[in-house]
Amino acid sequence: MAMSQKENAIRTFLEENPKWIGILFAAMMLLSQVGTVAAGGGSSLVGP
């Protein structure tokens, strides 16, 4: 399956199921926040 066919399949799915646009957006925001916390977690600890 070519890349453009996959993109068209995703686009068609999202057009038929618009609530998934919000779900995917929320998932991307959550993942970006988790990445930020994970990246900053090690540097925020101060040793003795």
N, C-alpha and C positions, 0 to 999 in steps of 0.2 A: 504494500500500500504506500503510495507516494505521500510526501509531506503535505501537499496541498489537499489531498483527499482526506487526510486526518484532520486538518484544520477545518475543512468543510463539514466533516462529521461532528466535530465539537461545536461549530457554529450552529449547525442545524439542531443539535441537542439542546443548546442553550436557548435558541429561539423557541423551541417547543416547551422548555421547562425554565421559565425565567427566574424562579426562586433559587435555582442553583447558581445564578450569577452572584447573588448576595452571599450564599454559603461559601462559594469559592473565594470571594473577596475577603470574607471574615477569616477563612482558613489562611490565606496569604498574610493577612495582617497579624494573626496569631503567630505564624511561623517567623515573621520578621521580628516580632517582639521577643520570642524565645531565643532567636539568634543573638539579639542585642544583649539580652541578659546573660547568656552563656559566654559571650565574648568578654563582657565586662566583669563577670563573676570572679575570675582569678586575680584581676588587678585591683579589686576593691578590698581585698583582705590585707590587713596590715599586721605584720608579725611583731613579736616582742622586741 
